[in-house]
C-alpha cells in the first residue's frame, strides 16, 4: 500500500502520484469534466441555491470542470487560475469571492480538496507523507520564499498529513530521470513550467545498489510558457483591437493605454477586467478613437468572455510551431482580419527576450557552481515548454544533442516526488521549509 503522496502543484497543471516501492502510478482524477492524470490549476465558484447550507452555498470545481463552469456561466462564475503565482507575493492579501475573502492558503486548500474528492479512494487517511514540489525561485517581481512556504504549510496542514516535505521541482524530475542511469553522472535538469523555469545540477552515484545524489546547485527565473503565449497575443491580436492606436483628447492625439492589453497575460483576467474602472474608460475611448472599430472589437471580446477560446487558439498555434516552420493563426470572433500565417522565425523573434533570461539563469547556475558545460553528462528537459524548438536549440548548442534527454514532461515531477517520499533518507533530498 502506498504511504507517500507526490504533489506537483503547478502554475498551469497539477499532478498527483503515489509510490509503491520502486514503482509509481499517477492518481487519475475524475471530475464532472472527465478523467485525467493532470488537472489544470484553476478554481471556479458558482452560487448554487440547490445546495444546503447557510446563506447561498457555493459550488466549487477545479481543473477542466472549473473552466467549463466559467464558460457555461458567463458573468455568474468567479474563476481563478494559476494561483501558484500569488504564493510568494506579499502584495496579495486575498481576493473576494461573492463577498467572502479568500487568502492564498484558502484557495490552495480548496483546489487540493477538490482534487482529493476527484481522486476518490486513492487519496485516503493511510498516507503518512506528502512530498510537495516547490520552484527554485517563486514567480513574481520580489518573491518572498518564506511567505510562500508558510502559506503552503497552512493549506496542507488542514489535510492532517503526519509529515509534509518540500523538494525542489527539478530535483524531483532528476530523481525520476535517474532511475534510467547506467553509470555515475552529473545531471542538469531544466524544468519549464507555466510561470517559472528552474535548473538543478545533481551528481548521481550508485553505491552498493543504492542511488545517492549530491545537489550541486540551483537557479531559476520567473519566465516560462505563459510568457510565450502572451507574446503571440501581443504581436497578433492586440494590434487588431487597438494597441498602438490613437484617440483624440481635446486638441491632442494620445495612444490608447498599453496597460489595457497587459490583461492578456492571463486569459481569465479578461473576465475580471470587465468589472474594473479601466474597462468603463476603454468603452468611453471608442467615441474618441481614430480607429473605433478596433476598440469596439476589444469591448466585444471582453463582454462575450472570449478569453478562453482565444488562449485555446494561441496554444494550438504555439504547439503547431513546435512541429512546423509556419502555421495559420485564426480566431473566429475577430473574423478574417485575425487570420494570419505565423512563421516560427517570427515567433522566435518575439520570445527572444524571454529566451535570453532563461539562458541567463542557466549561466547563473553553471557559474555559481563552477561547473563547465563539458562536465555535464546528461541534460534532462521537462515541462511542456521544452518542446519549443528555440528552447531545445539553446541546450543543444550548449551541450550537444547527444547529451539531451526528455520524457514524462508533465508527470516526471510528481512521480519523482512520490519516489523520494518512499526513501528513508528523505531528509537529504528535501529543501528547507
Secondary structure, DSSP 8 states (H G I E B T S, - for coil): ---EEEEEE-SSEEEEEEEETTEEEE--EEETTEEES-EESEEEEEE-TTS-SSSS-EEEEEHHHHHHHHHHTTTTEEEEE-GGGGTT-TT---EEETTEEE-HHHHHHHHHHHHHHHHGGGS-TT--EEEEEE-SS-SSTT--HHHHHHHHHHHHGGGT-SEEEEEEHHHHHHHHHHTT-SS-EEEEEEEE-SS-EEEEEEEEEEETTEEEEEEEEEEEES-SHHHHHHHHIIIIIGGGGTTT-EEEETTEEEE--GGGGGGGGSTTHHHHHTTSHHHHHHHHHHHHBTTHHHHHHHHHHHHTT-HHHHHHHHHHHHHHHTTSSEEEE--GGGGGGG-EEEEHHHHHHHTHHHHHHHHHHHHHHHHHTT--GGG--EEEEESGGGGSHHHHHHHHHHH-GGGEEE--TTTHHHHHHHHHHT-TTGGGT----
